[in-house]
Amino acid sequence: MKNLRILLLEDLDKEADDMVRFLNENDYEVIRVRNIVEAESEIKNKFFDAVILDIMIDGKPDGITFAQRINKEGLNLPFLFLTSMQSRAIFDEAKLTNPLVYLLKPYNKLELLYSLELAIESCYQQNNSISFNEESGVLSPKYLFIKHKRSVVKVDVASINYIDVKEKYCNLQCGEGRYLVKLSLVKLKEMLNNDDFRQVHRNYLVNMKSIKEIYLEDNLIILNNLEKIPFSERYKHSFVRDNTIFR
């Protein structure tokens, strides 16, 4: 598991230090910047899972300006505003950027943690997927986001051995455990868009890199961890056709 990386735009040192300390204590990695120039530099050089923006930076609404640039560049990056400004005009301008959350200072610590969960869920349009328990999560093309203690952490999609259907959910079997996502197998496959994952049964997707042996005549796949996965006739033909090892 990896900790989520948060970009914090905050020009006031004491407020920034307090928030960085609090989020670090809850297993978030935080990089704090003081202005838009520093923020743009970090965005270009690092991957962030979410951004926390103070609206007023050195007396100007640069938090809104930076949010507008995130949207203009088409970055799939959830951001939330955290501000002491209670002006209706400022709120209306900020709202146009479609922030996932708008919080007023002084912030409630628990509310901030919940807001980060909501930001991740909303970004990937999988509402109410993280908060139930530590066995459910949100899936993106690269990471599975799951609850760990009071924070959200991420698991590499590459660590998923296989995926199977469980009622209205999909069960993701990873090296670190099993997690549920409230997505259909069709939607999940579309979202992953990853050639490493092949459908071998109407209820199963398998990570090709996790396969140890295949018994075509027995309709059976053995994984590296010795788990057995059924291999249906419906998907066998395309699987064999697309893999040169069988030619």
C-alpha positions in Angstrom: 0.0 0.0 0.0 1.0 3.6 -0.7 0.1 6.7 1.1 -1.9 9.3 -0.8 0.1 12.4 -1.8 -1.7 15.7 -1.2 -0.7 19.1 -2.6 -1.4 21.9 -0.1 -1.5 25.5 -1.3 -1.4 27.7 1.8 0.6 30.9 2.3 0.3 31.1 6.1 3.1 29.2 7.7 1.4 28.3 11.0 -1.8 27.1 9.4 0.2 25.1 6.8 2.4 23.6 9.5 -0.6 22.5 11.6 -2.4 20.9 8.6 0.8 19.1 7.4 1.4 17.7 10.8 -2.2 16.5 11.2 -2.3 14.9 7.8 1.1 13.3 8.3 -0.2 11.8 11.5 -3.0 10.2 9.5 -0.6 8.7 7.0 -1.0 11.3 4.2 2.1 12.6 2.4 1.8 16.3 2.0 3.7 18.7 -0.1 3.1 22.4 0.9 3.5 25.3 -1.6 3.1 29.0 -0.9 2.0 30.3 -4.3 0.8 29.3 -7.8 4.3 29.3 -9.3 5.4 26.6 -6.7 2.1 24.8 -7.2 2.5 24.5 -11.0 6.1 23.4 -10.6 5.0 20.5 -8.3 2.1 19.5 -10.5 4.4 19.2 -13.5 7.0 17.1 -11.7 4.9 14.9 -9.3 1.7 12.9 -9.3 -0.8 14.0 -6.7 -4.0 12.3 -5.5 -5.7 15.4 -4.3 -5.2 19.1 -3.8 -6.2 21.4 -0.9 -6.4 25.0 -1.9 -6.6 28.1 0.3 -8.5 30.7 -1.8 -6.7 33.9 -0.7 -3.0 33.8 -1.3 -1.1 37.0 -0.5 -4.4 38.9 -0.6 -5.5 37.6 -4.1 -7.9 34.7 -5.0 -5.1 32.6 -6.4 -6.6 29.4 -5.1 -9.5 29.9 -7.5 -7.1 30.8 -10.3 -5.1 27.6 -9.8 -8.3 25.6 -9.7 -9.3 27.1 -13.1 -5.9 26.1 -14.5 -6.4 22.5 -13.3 -9.7 22.4 -15.1 -8.4 24.1 -18.2 -5.5 21.6 -18.6 -7.9 18.7 -18.1 -6.2 17.2 -15.1 -8.2 14.5 -13.5 -7.2 15.8 -10.1 -9.7 16.2 -7.2 -9.4 19.5 -5.4 -11.1 21.1 -2.4 -11.2 24.6 -1.1 -10.3 25.4 2.5 -10.8 29.1 3.3 -11.7 31.7 5.9 -13.5 33.8 3.3 -17.2 33.9 3.8 -18.0 36.2 1.0 -20.9 35.1 -1.2 -19.2 36.6 -4.2 -16.1 34.6 -3.6 -18.1 31.4 -3.0 -20.0 31.9 -6.2 -16.7 32.3 -8.2 -15.1 29.3 -6.5 -18.2 27.2 -7.2 -17.8 27.7 -10.9 -14.6 25.7 -10.8 -16.5 22.6 -9.5 -14.6 21.9 -6.3 -15.4 18.6 -4.8 -15.6 20.1 -1.3 -15.7 23.7 0.1 -14.6 24.0 3.8 -14.5 27.0 6.0 -11.7 27.7 8.5 -11.2 26.9 11.2 -11.6 23.4 9.9 -12.9 20.4 11.8 -10.2 17.7 11.6 -12.6 14.8 11.2 -14.5 16.7 8.5 -11.3 17.3 6.6 -10.5 13.5 6.6 -14.1 12.7 5.4 -13.7 15.4 2.7 -10.6 13.8 1.3 -12.6 10.5 1.1 -15.4 12.2 -0.7 -13.0 13.9 -3.1 -11.5 10.6 -4.2 -15.0 9.0 -4.5 -16.4 11.9 -6.5 -13.4 12.1 -8.8 -13.9 8.5 -9.9 -17.7 8.7 -9.7 -18.0 5.8 -7.2 -19.9 7.4 -4.3 -20.1 5.6 -0.9 -17.4 3.2 -1.9 -14.7 3.8 0.6 -16.5 4.7 3.8 -18.3 1.5 4.7 -15.2 -0.5 5.8 -11.7 -1.5 5.0 -12.8 -4.2 2.5 -14.3 -1.7 0.0 -12.7 0.8 -2.2 -12.6 3.0 -5.3 -11.0 1.8 -8.5 -9.0 3.9 -10.9 -7.0 2.8 -13.9 -3.8 2.8 -11.8 -4.8 2.4 -8.2 -7.4 0.9 -5.9 -8.2 3.4 -3.1 -9.1 1.8 0.2 -9.8 2.9 3.8 -6.9 2.3 6.3 -7.5 3.5 9.8 -8.7 7.1 9.4 -7.0 7.8 6.0 -7.2 6.5 2.5 -4.4 4.6 0.9 -3.8 3.2 -2.5 -2.9 -0.3 -3.9 -1.3 -0.7 -7.3 -3.7 -2.2 -9.8 -0.8 -4.4 -10.9 -1.0 -6.2 -7.6 -4.5 -7.5 -8.4 -4.4 -11.2 -9.2 -7.9 -11.6 -10.4 -11.4 -10.1 -10.1 -14.6 -11.9 -9.7 -18.3 -10.9 -9.4 -19.9 -11.0 -6.0 -23.6 -10.0 -6.3 -23.7 -6.3 -7.1 -20.0 -5.9 -6.4 -16.7 -7.0 -7.9 -14.2 -8.7 -5.6 -10.6 -7.7 -6.2 -8.1 -10.3 -5.0 -4.8 -8.6 -4.4 -1.6 -9.8 -2.8 -2.5 -7.7 0.2 -6.1 -8.8 0.6 -9.6 -8.8 -0.9 -11.5 -5.6 -1.6 -14.9 -4.8 -3.0 -15.9 -2.1 -5.5 -19.4 -1.3 -6.4 -19.0 -1.7 -10.2 -20.1 -4.2 -12.8 -17.5 -6.4 -14.4 -18.2 -4.7 -17.7 -17.7 -1.2 -16.3 -14.6 -2.3 -14.3 -13.0 -3.8 -17.4 -13.7 -0.6 -19.4 -12.2 1.5 -16.6 -9.1 -0.5 -16.3 -8.4 -0.5 -20.0 -5.5 -2.8 -19.3 -4.3 -5.6 -21.6 -2.9 -7.4 -18.6 -6.4 -8.2 -17.5 -8.2 -10.8 -19.6 -11.7 -12.1 -19.2 -11.7 -15.9 -18.9 -15.2 -16.4 -17.6 -18.3 -14.3 -17.4 -17.6 -13.8 -13.7 -13.8 -13.5 -13.8 -11.0 -11.2 -15.0 -7.5 -12.5 -14.5 -4.1 -10.6 -14.4 -2.0 -12.4 -17.1 1.1 -11.8 -15.0 -0.4 -13.8 -12.1 -1.0 -17.0 -14.2 1.3 -19.9 -13.5 -0.4 -22.7 -15.5 -3.3 -23.1 -17.9 -5.1 -26.4 -18.6 -7.1 -25.8 -21.7 -8.7 -29.3 -21.8 -9.8 -29.0 -18.1 -11.0 -25.4 -18.4 -8.7 -24.4 -15.5 -6.2 -21.6 -14.7 -3.7 -21.9 -11.9 -2.3 -18.7 -10.5 1.1 -18.1 -9.0 -0.5 -18.4 -5.5 -2.0 -21.7 -6.6 -5.6 -20.4 -6.6 -7.8 -22.0 -9.3 -9.8 -20.0 -11.7 -12.5 -21.5 -14.1 -11.9 -21.0 -17.8 -15.1 -21.0 -19.9 -15.4 -22.1 -23.5 -16.9 -18.8 -24.4 -13.6 -16.9 -23.7 -11.1 -19.6 -24.4 -11.0 -19.2 -28.2 -10.2 -15.4 -28.1 -7.7 -16.0 -25.3 -5.8 -18.6 -27.4 -6.1 -16.5 -30.5 -4.6 -13.4 -28.9 -1.7 -15.2 -27.2 1.1 -16.3 -29.5 2.4 -18.9 -27.0 -0.4 -21.2 -28.1 0.3 -20.9 -31.8 
